[in-house]
Amino acid sequence: MTSPSSGESSSNKAKASPAPAPSPATSIASTADTTTTSRPDAYVSEKSDDSSKLRILLSILRKFIGVSDIASVRFSLPAQLLEPTPNLEYWNYLDRPETFVAIGDSNDGLGRMLEVLRFWFTKDLKYVKGKPCKPYNSTLGEFFRCNWEVEDNAPPILGETHKESATQHVDTKNKQIRVSYITEQTSHHPPVSAFFVDCPVKGVSARGFDQLSAKFTGTSIRVTPGAHNLGIFINLKHRDDEEYQLTHPIAHLGGMLRGSLSITVADSCFLTCRKTKMKVILHYLEENWLGKTQNKVNGVVYTYDPENDNKTRIKDVPEKDVLARLDGCWHDQIFYTLQGSKDSSVLLDLRPLFPTAKIIPPVDQQLPNESQRFWAGVTSAIKSKQYTEATKLKQEIEERQRDKATQRKEKNEEWKPRFFTDAVTANGKPDLTEDGKKALQGLQAEDYGLRDSDVTGA
């Protein structure tokens, strides 16, 4: 599911922040003085009063009724409407990285697809536990990197898992696993960021482009994946390079008139693996009962022909092809039922879970265009409620970005990302440059040293 946006065009992603801070059991603390973790003060309580912010935001958005994509429109939000968090710092799919590192544990193809599904339903935990907010827009060439350290303790699916075979005979059960992440704003118009996630010891990686299209309807914002956002691509190195493509459904950001933002989903999305010839159709239902959204989801796992992939609705899947069915609430519990069985099993219980904290390089080891350091002045001003100063600093950044874009145009120079080979790709899968590979290797080794970027976008 993509994150809805309600503001500036250079990033177009909204933020949800968990109501309470993560419990000790579900957050990762730094193990050294040289690293920092995601800050609890970046989270915004469900109980905080944002009604005045929403009134201002609504008055701004009303100017864009009828605009097909407000992401393509240049306008700047005042600093008091923003959360003091860089967009790239917030934006990732690893809310529960232990579900990510467990993908590929099962020796059964259906078991691995169910592991992918378990990860899928944790990636939006930020929206389950919190409410949508607006972080800073990313600037061209801005980047963010971090680690997560988690125990490899996700429960098995479809019987006992064989972690040794999934890690080439490296026993990782109940041991700390490091997952590394890098993302870079590769394009400004349209706003696109590329990301790469890597867990070398488990042979699991993921990559993709994030781009959203947003339309204001008058009462809500309809958010769809942009043209370059073809989903999340997960690769299992130790499973003969199985690749899973996970596409995003359409989401709606509503509740502006009530003064309480919320996200609903009423669409279908697909998870496919050509190598195992398995596909999942998930159908999100926007059912209302006495004015309350139920957040229901149904799904089917089935065998398909990759060369004749023509099924988009659950009811069109022949019974003979069905492997398992899914149902539940993506805010609560998800169940699966194997074909031929009447008994359902819990795939995931989200109720006790909260997003896991990131381990971030210290600011004094970050580059000038690295998110926390880049936005430090704006963040400090917003936190001290110096909104005029924060807006001034933010506008200076935006002006620098425009000036540099003008200079490149005059010189007929094309922007090239540093950590990824291309701003966008036709297949939706970004490739790392040598600098990108070195940055991930450095994260794995907790060596944060990088040379300064030769060129910056702002």
Secondary structure, 3 states (H helix, E strand, C coil): CCCCCCCCCCCCCCEEEECCCCCCCCCCCCCCCCCEECCHHHCCCCCCCCHHHHHHHHHHHHHHCCCCCHHHCCCCCCHHHCCCCEHHHHCCCCCCHHHHHCCCCCCCHHHHHHHHHHHHHHCCHHHHHEEEECCECCCCCCEEEEEEEEEECCCCCCCCCCHHHHCCCCCCECCEEEEEEEEEEEECCCCEEEEEEEECCCCEEEEEEECEEEEECCCCEEEEECCCCCCEEEEEHHHCCEEEEECCCCEEEECCCCCCCEEEECCEEEEEECCCCEEEEEEEECCEECCEECCEEEEEEEECCHHHCCCCCHHHCCHHHEEEEEEEECCCEEEEEECCCCCCEEEEECCCCCCCCCEECCHHHCCCCEHHHHCHHHHHHHHCCCHHHHHHHHHHHHHHHHHHHHHHHHCCCCCCCCCECCCCCCCCCCCECHHHHHHHHHHHCCCCCCCCCCCCCC
